[in-house]
Amino acid sequence: MYEYKVVTFRESLIGDALDSDKLEKTLNKHAEDGWALKAITAADVKGRIGPGAVEGLLLTFERPAQG
């Protein structure tokens, strides 16, 4: 059995370059807890301020179920 975790990765509103260092740190942080990247999906992600959405990524992680 596996368990899954979905993490939202938002891009900055200024510029359209992906922050690869920030993405790499996010992936490594989850890898330390045993999570393996299963999929990356581009999506419009709701921001915390205002009704608009920003482009972002949904990172889906998988690991063997704990316990």
PQR file with spaces between the fields and no chain letter, atoms N, CA, C, O and H, PARSE charges and radii, in Angstrom:
ATOM       1  N    MET     1       0.836   -1.189    0.000 -0.4000 1.5000
ATOM       2  CA   MET     1       0.000    0.000    0.000 -0.0000 2.0000
ATOM       3  C    MET     1       0.880    1.251    0.000  0.5500 1.7000
ATOM       4  O    MET     1       1.983    1.267    0.547 -0.5500 1.4000
ATOM       5  N    TYR     2       0.363    2.266   -0.617 -0.4000 1.5000
ATOM       6  CA   TYR     2       1.066    3.544   -0.709 -0.0000 2.0000
ATOM       7  C    TYR     2       0.211    4.664   -0.151  0.5500 1.7000
ATOM       8  O    TYR     2      -1.014    4.553   -0.084 -0.5500 1.4000
ATOM       9  H    TYR     2      -0.533    2.252   -1.061  0.4000 1.0000
ATOM      10  N    GLU     3       0.858    5.729    0.244 -0.4000 1.5000
ATOM      11  CA   GLU     3       0.148    6.951    0.595 -0.0000 2.0000
ATOM      12  C    GLU     3       0.662    8.056   -0.307  0.5500 1.7000
ATOM      13  O    GLU     3       1.778    7.995   -0.823 -0.5500 1.4000
ATOM      14  H    GLU     3       1.853    5.818    0.189  0.4000 1.0000
ATOM      15  N    TYR     4      -0.179    9.072   -0.486 -0.4000 1.5000
ATOM      16  CA   TYR     4       0.147   10.138   -1.426 -0.0000 2.0000
ATOM      17  C    TYR     4       0.027   11.496   -0.759  0.5500 1.7000
ATOM      18  O    TYR     4      -0.711   11.673    0.209 -0.5500 1.4000
ATOM      19  H    TYR     4      -1.086    9.121   -0.067  0.4000 1.0000
ATOM      20  N    LYS     5       0.766   12.444   -1.297 -0.4000 1.5000
ATOM      21  CA   LYS     5       0.745   13.815   -0.804 -0.0000 2.0000
ATOM      22  C    LYS     5       0.819   14.735   -2.021  0.5500 1.7000
ATOM      23  O    LYS     5       1.643   14.524   -2.912 -0.5500 1.4000
ATOM      24  H    LYS     5       1.366   12.301   -2.084  0.4000 1.0000
ATOM      25  N    VAL     6      -0.036   15.750   -2.059 -0.4000 1.5000
ATOM      26  CA   VAL     6      -0.024   16.716   -3.155 -0.0000 2.0000
ATOM      27  C    VAL     6       0.396   18.067   -2.584  0.5500 1.7000
ATOM      28  O    VAL     6      -0.197   18.558   -1.623 -0.5500 1.4000
ATOM      29  H    VAL     6      -0.705   15.922   -1.336  0.4000 1.0000
ATOM      30  N    VAL     7       1.420   18.659   -3.183 -0.4000 1.5000
ATOM      31  CA   VAL     7       1.969   19.933   -2.735 -0.0000 2.0000
ATOM      32  C    VAL     7       1.801   20.951   -3.854  0.5500 1.7000
ATOM      33  O    VAL     7       2.116   20.672   -5.010 -0.5500 1.4000
ATOM      34  H    VAL     7       1.901   18.260   -3.964  0.4000 1.0000
ATOM      35  N    THR     8       1.303   22.136   -3.502 -0.4000 1.5000
ATOM      36  CA   THR     8       1.146   23.216   -4.455 -0.0000 2.0000
ATOM      37  C    THR     8       2.435   24.016   -4.529  0.5500 1.7000
ATOM      38  O    THR     8       2.982   24.411   -3.500 -0.5500 1.4000
ATOM      39  H    THR     8       1.048   22.363   -2.562  0.4000 1.0000
ATOM      40  N    PHE     9       2.920   24.254   -5.730 -0.4000 1.5000
ATOM      41  CA   PHE     9       4.132   25.040   -5.953 -0.0000 2.0000
ATOM      42  C    PHE     9       3.728   26.217   -6.815  0.5500 1.7000
ATOM      43  O    PHE     9       3.518   26.063   -8.018 -0.5500 1.4000
ATOM      44  H    PHE     9       2.475   23.933   -6.566  0.4000 1.0000
ATOM      45  N    ARG    10       3.617   27.403   -6.211 -0.4000 1.5000
ATOM      46  CA   ARG    10       3.195   28.604   -6.935 -0.0000 2.0000
ATOM      47  C    ARG    10       4.385   29.338   -7.514  0.5500 1.7000
ATOM      48  O    ARG    10       5.468   29.361   -6.929 -0.5500 1.4000
ATOM      49  H    ARG    10       3.787   27.528   -5.234  0.4000 1.0000
ATOM      50  N    GLU    11       4.171   29.927   -8.652 -0.4000 1.5000
ATOM      51  CA   GLU    11       5.199   30.767   -9.256 -0.0000 2.0000
ATOM      52  C    GLU    11       4.985   32.215   -8.848  0.5500 1.7000
ATOM      53  O    GLU    11       3.868   32.622   -8.526 -0.5500 1.4000
ATOM      54  H    GLU    11       3.291   29.908   -9.127  0.4000 1.0000
ATOM      55  N    SER    12       6.034   32.970   -8.865 -0.4000 1.5000
ATOM      56  CA   SER    12       5.965   34.390   -8.546 -0.0000 2.0000
ATOM      57  C    SER    12       5.116   35.114   -9.570  0.5500 1.7000
ATOM      58  O    SER    12       5.064   34.715  -10.734 -0.5500 1.4000
ATOM      59  H    SER    12       6.941   32.640   -9.126  0.4000 1.0000
ATOM      60  N    LEU    13       4.458   36.162   -9.151 -0.4000 1.5000
ATOM      61  CA   LEU    13       3.657   36.960  -10.064 -0.0000 2.0000
ATOM      62  C    LEU    13       4.544   37.828  -10.955  0.5500 1.7000
ATOM      63  O    LEU    13       4.087   38.344  -11.974 -0.5500 1.4000
ATOM      64  H    LEU    13       4.500   36.486   -8.205  0.4000 1.0000
ATOM      65  N    ILE    14       5.805   37.987  -10.574 -0.4000 1.5000
ATOM      66  CA   ILE    14       6.740   38.801  -11.361 -0.0000 2.0000
ATOM      67  C    ILE    14       7.630   37.867  -12.173  0.5500 1.7000
ATOM      68  O    ILE    14       8.360   37.049  -11.614 -0.5500 1.4000
ATOM      69  H    ILE    14       6.177   37.568   -9.746  0.4000 1.0000
ATOM      70  N    GLY    15       7.564   37.997  -13.485 -0.4000 1.5000
ATOM      71  CA   GLY    15       8.373   37.143  -14.350 -0.0000 2.0000
ATOM      72  C    GLY    15       7.739   35.776  -14.513  0.5500 1.7000
ATOM      73  O    GLY    15       6.865   35.382  -13.741 -0.5500 1.4000
ATOM      74  H    GLY    15       6.971   38.662  -13.939  0.4000 1.0000
ATOM      75  N    ASP    16       8.190   35.065  -15.520 -0.4000 1.5000
ATOM      76  CA   ASP    16       7.602   33.755  -15.769 -0.0000 2.0000
ATOM      77  C    ASP    16       8.637   32.636  -15.756  0.5500 1.7000
ATOM      78  O    ASP    16       8.382   31.547  -16.269 -0.5500 1.4000
ATOM      79  H    ASP    16       8.901   35.385  -16.147  0.4000 1.0000
ATOM      80  N    ALA    17       9.793   32.900  -15.177 -0.4000 1.5000
ATOM      81  CA   ALA    17      10.826   31.876  -15.087 -0.0000 2.0000
ATOM      82  C    ALA    17      10.581   30.994  -13.861  0.5500 1.7000
ATOM      83  O    ALA    17      10.307   31.489  -12.768 -0.5500 1.4000
ATOM      84  H    ALA    17      10.000   33.785  -14.761  0.4000 1.0000
ATOM      85  N    LEU    18      10.684   29.705  -14.060 -0.4000 1.5000
ATOM      86  CA   LEU    18      10.513   28.763  -12.963 -0.0000 2.0000
ATOM      87  C    LEU    18      11.723   28.851  -12.037  0.5500 1.7000
ATOM      88  O    LEU    18      12.862   28.829  -12.504 -0.5500 1.4000
ATOM      89  H    LEU    18      10.906   29.303  -14.948  0.4000 1.0000
ATOM      90  N    ASP    19      11.492   28.949  -10.747 -0.4000 1.5000
ATOM      91  CA   ASP    19      12.576   29.003   -9.768 -0.0000 2.0000
ATOM      92  C    ASP    19      13.046   27.570   -9.505  0.5500 1.7000
ATOM      93  O    ASP    19      12.543   26.900   -8.604 -0.5500 1.4000
ATOM      94  H    ASP    19      10.567   28.967  -10.367  0.4000 1.0000
ATOM      95  N    SER    20      14.013   27.110  -10.298 -0.4000 1.5000
ATOM      96  CA   SER    20      14.450   25.716  -10.203 -0.0000 2.0000
ATOM      97  C    SER    20      15.117   25.406   -8.862  0.5500 1.7000
ATOM      98  O    SER    20      15.003   24.285   -8.368 -0.5500 1.4000
ATOM      99  H    SER    20      14.423   27.654  -11.030  0.4000 1.0000
ATOM     100  N    ASP    21      15.808   26.374   -8.268 -0.4000 1.5000
ATOM     101  CA   ASP    21      16.430   26.134   -6.958 -0.0000 2.0000
ATOM     102  C    ASP    21      15.365   25.880   -5.897  0.5500 1.7000
ATOM     103  O    ASP    21      15.495   24.974   -5.074 -0.5500 1.4000
ATOM     104  H    ASP    21      15.900   27.286   -8.669  0.4000 1.0000
ATOM     105  N    LYS    22      14.309   26.695   -5.928 -0.4000 1.5000
ATOM     106  CA   LYS    22      13.230   26.525   -4.956 -0.0000 2.0000
ATOM     107  C    LYS    22      12.528   25.178   -5.155  0.5500 1.7000
ATOM     108  O    LYS    22      12.202   24.493   -4.185 -0.5500 1.4000
ATOM     109  H    LYS    22      14.203   27.431   -6.597  0.4000 1.0000
ATOM     110  N    LEU    23      12.302   24.807   -6.408 -0.4000 1.5000
ATOM     111  CA   LEU    23      11.666   23.523   -6.709 -0.0000 2.0000
ATOM     112  C    LEU    23      12.543   22.370   -6.234  0.5500 1.7000
ATOM     113  O    LEU    23      12.049   21.409   -5.644 -0.5500 1.4000
ATOM     114  H    LEU    23      12.567   25.363   -7.195  0.4000 1.0000
ATOM     115  N    GLU    24      13.834   22.467   -6.491 -0.4000 1.5000
ATOM     116  CA   GLU    24      14.768   21.423   -6.073 -0.0000 2.0000
ATOM     117  C    GLU    24      14.782   21.270   -4.556  0.5500 1.7000
ATOM     118  O    GLU    24      14.803   20.149   -4.047 -0.5500 1.4000
ATOM     119  H    GLU    24      14.236   23.247   -6.971  0.4000 1.0000
ATOM     120  N    LYS    25      14.770   22.383   -3.836 -0.4000 1.5000
ATOM     121  CA   LYS    25      14.740   22.324   -2.368 -0.0000 2.0000
ATOM     122  C    LYS    25      13.463   21.662   -1.876  0.5500 1.7000
ATOM     123  O    LYS    25      13.488   20.884   -0.922 -0.5500 1.4000
ATOM     124  H    LYS    25      14.752   23.293   -4.250  0.4000 1.0000
ATOM     125  N    THR    26      12.340   21.971   -2.529 -0.4000 1.5000
ATOM     126  CA   THR    26      11.059   21.362   -2.145 -0.0000 2.0000
ATOM     127  C    THR    26      11.102   19.850   -2.370  0.5500 1.7000
ATOM     128  O    THR    26      10.668   19.082   -1.513 -0.5500 1.4000
ATOM     129  H    THR    26      12.319   22.603   -3.304  0.4000 1.0000
ATOM     130  N    LEU    27      11.621   19.426   -3.516 -0.4000 1.5000
ATOM     131  CA   LEU    27      11.712   17.990   -3.813 -0.0000 2.0000
ATOM     132  C    LEU    27      12.621   17.282   -2.815  0.5500 1.7000
ATOM     133  O    LEU    27      12.278   16.211   -2.315 -0.5500 1.4000
ATOM     134  H    LEU    27      11.974   20.051   -4.213  0.4000 1.0000
ATOM     135  N    ASN    28      13.786   17.875   -2.522 -0.4000 1.5000
ATOM     136  CA   ASN    28      14.730   17.252   -1.587 -0.0000 2.0000
ATOM     137  C    ASN    28      14.179   17.193   -0.167  0.5500 1.7000
ATOM     138  O    ASN    28      14.415   16.227    0.559 -0.5500 1.4000
ATOM     139  H    ASN    28      14.065   18.745   -2.929  0.4000 1.0000
ATOM     140  N    LYS    29      13.442   18.233    0.223 -0.4000 1.5000
ATOM     141  CA   LYS    29      12.853   18.255    1.560 -0.0000 2.0000
ATOM     142  C    LYS    29      11.896   17.075    1.736  0.5500 1.7000
ATOM     143  O    LYS    29      11.915   16.406    2.769 -0.5500 1.4000
ATOM     144  H    LYS    29      13.250   19.017   -0.367  0.4000 1.0000
ATOM     145  N    HIS    30      11.069   16.825    0.737 -0.4000 1.5000
ATOM     146  CA   HIS    30      10.119   15.716    0.829 -0.0000 2.0000
ATOM     147  C    HIS    30      10.813   14.360    0.698  0.5500 1.7000
ATOM     148  O    HIS    30      10.381   13.381    1.307 -0.5500 1.4000
ATOM     149  H    HIS    30      11.053   17.369   -0.102  0.4000 1.0000
ATOM     150  N    ALA    31      11.882   14.299   -0.091 -0.4000 1.5000
ATOM     151  CA   ALA    31      12.640   13.055   -0.239 -0.0000 2.0000
ATOM     152  C    ALA    31      13.239   12.624    1.100  0.5500 1.7000
ATOM     153  O    ALA    31      13.325   11.431    1.389 -0.5500 1.4000
ATOM     154  H    ALA    31      12.232   15.094   -0.585  0.4000 1.0000
ATOM     155  N    GLU    32      13.651   13.594    1.913 -0.4000 1.5000
ATOM     156  CA   GLU    32      14.209   13.288    3.233 -0.0000 2.0000
ATOM     157  C    GLU    32      13.198   12.570    4.118  0.5500 1.7000
ATOM     158  O    GLU    32      13.579   11.813    5.011 -0.5500 1.4000
ATOM     159  H    GLU    32      13.581   14.564    1.678  0.4000 1.0000
ATOM     160  N    ASP    33      11.917   12.802    3.874 -0.4000 1.5000
ATOM     161  CA   ASP    33      10.860   12.146    4.655 -0.0000 2.0000
ATOM     162  C    ASP    33      10.340   10.885    3.965  0.5500 1.7000
ATOM     163  O    ASP    33       9.317   10.328    4.365 -0.5500 1.4000
ATOM     164  H    ASP    33      11.607   13.416    3.148  0.4000 1.0000
ATOM     165  N    GLY    34      11.052   10.439    2.926 -0.4000 1.5000
ATOM     166  CA   GLY    34      10.682    9.188    2.268 -0.0000 2.0000
ATOM     167  C    GLY    34       9.724    9.324    1.101  0.5500 1.7000
ATOM     168  O    GLY    34       9.276    8.319    0.549 -0.5500 1.4000
ATOM     169  H    GLY    34      11.883   10.891    2.602  0.4000 1.0000
ATOM     170  N    TRP    35       9.400   10.554    0.714 -0.4000 1.5000
ATOM     171  CA   TRP    35       8.479   10.770   -0.401 -0.0000 2.0000
ATOM     172  C    TRP    35       9.236   10.737   -1.720  0.5500 1.7000
ATOM     173  O    TRP    35      10.309   11.330   -1.834 -0.5500 1.4000
ATOM     174  H    TRP    35       9.764   11.370    1.163  0.4000 1.0000
ATOM     175  N    ALA    36       8.683   10.045   -2.724 -0.4000 1.5000
ATOM     176  CA   ALA    36       9.232   10.009   -4.084 -0.0000 2.0000
ATOM     177  C    ALA    36       8.272   10.777   -4.989  0.5500 1.7000
ATOM     178  O    ALA    36       7.054   10.635   -4.875 -0.5500 1.4000
ATOM     179  H    ALA    36       7.811    9.564   -2.631  0.4000 1.0000
ATOM     180  N    LEU    37       8.819   11.580   -5.877 -0.4000 1.5000
ATOM     181  CA   LEU    37       7.989   12.339   -6.808 -0.0000 2.0000
ATOM     182  C    LEU    37       7.297   11.386   -7.761  0.5500 1.7000
ATOM     183  O    LEU    37       7.955   10.582   -8.421 -0.5500 1.4000
ATOM     184  H    LEU    37       9.808   11.695   -5.970  0.4000 1.0000
ATOM     185  N    LYS    38       5.987   11.463   -7.842 -0.4000 1.5000
ATOM     186  CA   LYS    38       5.195   10.597   -8.721 -0.0000 2.0000
ATOM     187  C    LYS    38       4.799   11.339   -9.996  0.5500 1.7000
ATOM     188  O    LYS    38       4.832   10.766  -11.085 -0.5500 1.4000
ATOM     189  H    LYS    38       5.452   12.116   -7.306  0.4000 1.0000
ATOM     190  N    ALA    39       4.425   12.618   -9.861 -0.4000 1.5000
ATOM     191  CA   ALA    39       3.978   13.387  -11.026 -0.0000 2.0000
ATOM     192  C    ALA    39       4.082   14.874  -10.747  0.5500 1.7000
ATOM     193  O    ALA    39       4.007   15.321   -9.602 -0.5500 1.4000
ATOM     194  H    ALA    39       4.398   13.084   -8.976  0.4000 1.0000
ATOM     195  N    ILE    40       4.258   15.635  -11.833 -0.4000 1.5000
ATOM     196  CA   ILE    40       4.189   17.092  -11.771 -0.0000 2.0000
ATOM     197  C    ILE    40       3.122   17.512  -12.778  0.5500 1.7000
ATOM     198  O    ILE    40       3.179   17.142  -13.951 -0.5500 1.4000
ATOM     199  H    ILE    40       4.318   15.272  -12.763  0.4000 1.0000
ATOM     200  N    THR    41       2.148   18.289  -12.303 -0.4000 1.5000
ATOM     201  CA   THR    41       1.051   18.728  -13.151 -0.0000 2.0000
ATOM     202  C    THR    41       0.984   20.242  -13.146  0.5500 1.7000
ATOM     203  O    THR    41       0.962   20.857  -12.080 -0.5500 1.4000
ATOM     204  H    THR    41       2.102   18.589  -11.351  0.4000 1.0000
ATOM     205  N    ALA    42       0.951   20.851  -14.322 -0.4000 1.5000
ATOM     206  CA   ALA    42       0.775   22.300  -14.416 -0.0000 2.0000
ATOM     207  C    ALA    42      -0.697   22.613  -14.153  0.5500 1.7000
ATOM     208  O    ALA    42      -1.589   21.913  -14.632 -0.5500 1.4000
ATOM     209  H    ALA    42       0.969   20.351  -15.188  0.4000 1.0000
ATOM     210  N    ALA    43      -0.934   23.677  -13.385 -0.4000 1.5000
ATOM     211  CA   ALA    43      -2.308   24.020  -13.031 -0.0000 2.0000
ATOM     212  C    ALA    43      -2.405   25.493  -12.685  0.5500 1.7000
ATOM     213  O    ALA    43      -1.411   26.133  -12.341 -0.5500 1.4000
ATOM     214  H    ALA    43      -0.209   24.246  -12.997  0.4000 1.0000
ATOM     215  N    ASP    44      -3.622   26.025  -12.782 -0.4000 1.5000
ATOM     216  CA   ASP    44      -3.891   27.353  -12.250 -0.0000 2.0000
ATOM     217  C    ASP    44      -4.186   27.170  -10.774  0.5500 1.7000
ATOM     218  O    ASP    44      -5.103   26.437  -10.404 -0.5500 1.4000
ATOM     219  H    ASP    44      -4.429   25.506  -13.062  0.4000 1.0000
ATOM     220  N    VAL    45      -3.414   27.833   -9.935 -0.4000 1.5000
ATOM     221  CA   VAL    45      -3.515   27.655   -8.492 -0.0000 2.0000
ATOM     222  C    VAL    45      -4.058   28.937   -7.880  0.5500 1.7000
ATOM     223  O    VAL    45      -3.537   30.022   -8.137 -0.5500 1.4000
ATOM     224  H    VAL    45      -2.669   28.429  -10.235  0.4000 1.0000
ATOM     225  N    LYS    46      -5.094   28.815   -7.078 -0.4000 1.5000
ATOM     226  CA   LYS    46      -5.651   30.003   -6.433 -0.0000 2.0000
ATOM     227  C    LYS    46      -4.643   30.605   -5.471  0.5500 1.7000
ATOM     228  O    LYS    46      -4.019   29.906   -4.673 -0.5500 1.4000
ATOM     229  H    LYS    46      -5.517   27.934   -6.869  0.4000 1.0000
ATOM     230  N    GLY    47      -4.501   31.915   -5.568 -0.4000 1.5000
ATOM     231  CA   GLY    47      -3.617   32.621   -4.646 -0.0000 2.0000
ATOM     232  C    GLY    47      -4.333   32.904   -3.339  0.5500 1.7000
ATOM     233  O    GLY    47      -5.541   32.693   -3.228 -0.5500 1.4000
ATOM     234  H    GLY    47      -5.008   32.483   -6.217  0.4000 1.0000
ATOM     235  N    ARG    48      -3.602   33.375   -2.367 -0.4000 1.5000
ATOM     236  CA   ARG    48      -4.202   33.686   -1.066 -0.0000 2.0000
ATOM     237  C    ARG    48      -4.923   35.021   -1.080  0.5500 1.7000
ATOM     238  O    ARG    48      -5.805   35.266   -0.257 -0.5500 1.4000
ATOM     239  H    ARG    48      -2.621   33.547   -2.457  0.4000 1.0000
ATOM     240  N    ILE    49      -4.546   35.892   -2.024 -0.4000 1.5000
ATOM     241  CA   ILE    49      -5.142   37.228   -2.069 -0.0000 2.0000
ATOM     242  C    ILE    49      -5.866   37.397   -3.397  0.5500 1.7000
ATOM     243  O    ILE    49      -5.270   37.196   -4.455 -0.5500 1.4000
ATOM     244  H    ILE    49      -3.829   35.693   -2.693  0.4000 1.0000
ATOM     245  N    GLY    50      -7.124   37.759   -3.354 -0.4000 1.5000
ATOM     246  CA   GLY    50      -7.875   38.022   -4.577 -0.0000 2.0000
ATOM     247  C    GLY    50      -8.443   36.765   -5.206  0.5500 1.7000
ATOM     248  O    GLY    50      -8.070   35.650   -4.841 -0.5500 1.4000
ATOM     249  H    GLY    50      -7.608   37.922   -2.494  0.4000 1.0000
ATOM     250  N    PRO    51      -9.343   36.954   -6.149 -0.5600 1.5000
ATOM     251  CA   PRO    51     -10.041   35.821   -6.766  0.2800 2.0000
ATOM     252  C    PRO    51      -9.281   35.157   -7.913  0.5500 1.7000
ATOM     253  O    PRO    51      -9.664   34.076   -8.361 -0.5500 1.4000
ATOM     254  N    GLY    52      -8.208   35.790   -8.393 -0.4000 1.5000
ATOM     255  CA   GLY    52      -7.495   35.260   -9.551 -0.0000 2.0000
ATOM     256  C    GLY    52      -6.679   34.033   -9.226  0.5500 1.7000
ATOM     257  O    GLY    52      -6.499   33.670   -8.064 -0.5500 1.4000
ATOM     258  H    GLY    52      -7.896   36.668   -8.029  0.4000 1.0000
ATOM     259  N    ALA    53      -6.195   33.407  -10.266 -0.4000 1.5000
ATOM     260  CA   ALA    53      -5.331   32.240  -10.098 -0.0000 2.0000
ATOM     261  C    ALA    53      -3.973   32.558  -10.717  0.5500 1.7000
ATOM     262  O    ALA    53      -3.867   33.383  -11.624 -0.5500 1.4000
ATOM     263  H    ALA    53      -6.341   33.702  -11.210  0.4000 1.0000
ATOM     264  N    VAL    54      -2.955   31.899  -10.218 -0.4000 1.5000
ATOM     265  CA   VAL    54      -1.625   32.048  -10.792 -0.0000 2.0000
ATOM     266  C    VAL    54      -1.190   30.692  -11.326  0.5500 1.7000
ATOM     267  O    VAL    54      -1.655   29.649  -10.869 -0.5500 1.4000
ATOM     268  H    VAL    54      -3.042   31.228   -9.481  0.4000 1.0000
ATOM     269  N    GLU    55      -0.294   30.727  -12.297 -0.4000 1.5000
ATOM     270  CA   GLU    55       0.199   29.459  -12.807 -0.0000 2.0000
ATOM     271  C    GLU    55       1.094   28.815  -11.765  0.5500 1.7000
ATOM     272  O    GLU    55       1.889   29.480  -11.101 -0.5500 1.4000
ATOM     273  H    GLU    55       0.084   31.575  -12.669  0.4000 1.0000
ATOM     274  N    GLY    56       0.951   27.534  -11.642 -0.4000 1.5000
ATOM     275  CA   GLY    56       1.752   26.822  -10.670 -0.0000 2.0000
ATOM     276  C    GLY    56       1.828   25.352  -11.020  0.5500 1.7000
ATOM     277  O    GLY    56       1.380   24.924  -12.084 -0.5500 1.4000
ATOM     278  H    GLY    56       0.305   26.993  -12.182  0.4000 1.0000
ATOM     279  N    LEU    57       2.398   24.592  -10.116 -0.4000 1.5000
ATOM     280  CA   LEU    57       2.554   23.161  -10.303 -0.0000 2.0000
ATOM     281  C    LEU    57       1.939   22.427   -9.125  0.5500 1.7000
ATOM     282  O    LEU    57       1.982   22.900   -7.989 -0.5500 1.4000
ATOM     283  H    LEU    57       2.762   24.940   -9.252  0.4000 1.0000
ATOM     284  N    LEU    58       1.373   21.276   -9.407 -0.4000 1.5000
ATOM     285  CA   LEU    58       0.948   20.369   -8.355 -0.0000 2.0000
ATOM     286  C    LEU    58       1.960   19.230   -8.351  0.5500 1.7000
ATOM     287  O    LEU    58       2.111   18.519   -9.345 -0.5500 1.4000
ATOM     288  H    LEU    58       1.338   20.891  -10.330  0.4000 1.0000
ATOM     289  N    LEU    59       2.645   19.064   -7.238 -0.4000 1.5000
ATOM     290  CA   LEU    59       3.641   18.009   -7.093 -0.0000 2.0000
ATOM     291  C    LEU    59       2.993   16.856   -6.344  0.5500 1.7000
ATOM     292  O    LEU    59       2.543   17.030   -5.212 -0.5500 1.4000
ATOM     293  H    LEU    59       2.523   19.641   -6.431  0.4000 1.0000
ATOM     294  N    THR    60       2.939   15.691   -6.956 -0.4000 1.5000
ATOM     295  CA   THR    60       2.345   14.519   -6.317 -0.0000 2.0000
ATOM     296  C    THR    60       3.476   13.589   -5.881  0.5500 1.7000
ATOM     297  O    THR    60       4.299   13.158   -6.688 -0.5500 1.4000
ATOM     298  H    THR    60       3.304   15.549   -7.876  0.4000 1.0000
ATOM     299  N    PHE    61       3.491   13.294   -4.581 -0.4000 1.5000
ATOM     300  CA   PHE    61       4.517   12.421   -4.006 -0.0000 2.0000
ATOM     301  C    PHE    61       3.880   11.114   -3.570  0.5500 1.7000
ATOM     302  O    PHE    61       2.688   11.056   -3.270 -0.5500 1.4000
ATOM     303  H    PHE    61       2.822   13.644   -3.925  0.4000 1.0000
ATOM     304  N    GLU    62       4.707   10.048   -3.539 -0.4000 1.5000
ATOM     305  CA   GLU    62       4.244    8.725   -3.136 -0.0000 2.0000
ATOM     306  C    GLU    62       5.293    8.118   -2.218  0.5500 1.7000
ATOM     307  O    GLU    62       6.491    8.341   -2.390 -0.5500 1.4000
ATOM     308  H    GLU    62       5.675   10.095   -3.783  0.4000 1.0000
ATOM     309  N    ARG    63       4.824    7.345   -1.237 -0.4000 1.5000
ATOM     310  CA   ARG    63       5.731    6.552   -0.408 -0.0000 2.0000
ATOM     311  C    ARG    63       4.955    5.370    0.148  0.5500 1.7000
ATOM     312  O    ARG    63       3.726    5.399    0.205 -0.5500 1.4000
ATOM     313  H    ARG    63       3.850    7.164   -1.098  0.4000 1.0000
ATOM     314  N    PRO    64       5.667    4.336    0.554 -0.5600 1.5000
ATOM     315  CA   PRO    64       4.986    3.209    1.171  0.2800 2.0000
ATOM     316  C    PRO    64       4.228    3.692    2.417  0.5500 1.7000
ATOM     317  O    PRO    64       4.728    4.523    3.175 -0.5500 1.4000
ATOM     318  N    ALA    65       3.034    3.168    2.612 -0.4000 1.5000
ATOM     319  CA   ALA    65       2.201    3.568    3.745 -0.0000 2.0000
ATOM     320  C    ALA    65       2.925    3.307    5.053  0.5500 1.7000
ATOM     321  O    ALA    65       3.537    2.254    5.235 -0.5500 1.4000
ATOM     322  H    ALA    65       2.627    2.492    1.996  0.4000 1.0000
ATOM     323  N    GLN    66       2.854    4.268    5.962 -0.4000 1.5000
ATOM     324  CA   GLN    66       3.497    4.161    7.278 -0.0000 2.0000
ATOM     325  C    GLN    66       2.571    3.405    8.230  0.5500 1.7000
ATOM     326  O    GLN    66       1.351    3.561    8.187 -0.5500 1.4000
ATOM     327  H    GLN    66       2.357    5.123    5.815  0.4000 1.0000
ATOM     328  N    GLY    67       3.161    2.605    9.067 -0.4000 1.5000
ATOM     329  CA   GLY    67       2.380    1.923   10.092 -0.0000 2.0000
ATOM     330  C    GLY    67       1.874    0.639    9.600  0.5500 1.7000
ATOM     331  O    GLY    67       1.191   -0.077   10.332 -0.5500 1.4000
ATOM     332  H    GLY    67       4.153    2.479    9.102  0.4000 1.0000
